[in-house]
């Protein structure tokens, strides 16, 4: 039986944001102020996303893991300490417009890709050993519930285009009983960031489940 994956959707969003941000920094023309500012704004957004993600895992995942098995989250937590140091370094390089920003960001992305793989393999295995799927769903619910609406929409902006169709359809199916404003906000993001063919498939899937949700 397939178990609940706490990390998958958030990590897809982060991988997408990291890849696009790294590419934007690499192609920015240092002589074009608009391009530089756009790249630096993307770096700032990415670092905020990463910092918030680390805080959520520390508070809502590592804490409950430690309550069930002391010391079990130490290796993952140690990586988080290093990532926070790297975020501070990247912020300083961005403020200085240091040419080293691109390569240091690339290293940060590489380190995070490795870390996310560890979380999705060993981290999920640990959660599955210690918690039921209902408990894991409750942990995820506490993470989502801790976010301000703008923070949730910022994460969703990256999550929706990174998901495959089945994941998107399941996500919107889960919004069937959410406040209408939340569902409409998510759909607005989807319309902005999905390709037309992807959006058409999503609208068809959502209409099958909840025709009223797509009312404009």
Protein Blocks (a to p, Z undefined) as FASTA:
>chain_A
ZZddfklmmmmmmmmmmmmmmmmmmmpcfklmklmmmmmmmmmmmmmmmmmmmmmmmmmm
mmmmmmmoghklmmmmmmmmmmmmmmmmmmmmmmnopaklmmmmmmmmmmmmmmmmmmmm
mmmmmmmmmpcfklmmmmmmmmmmmpcfklmmmmmmmmmmmpcfklmmmmmmmmmmgcfk
lmmmmmmmmmmmmcfklmmmmmmmmmmmmmmlmpZZ
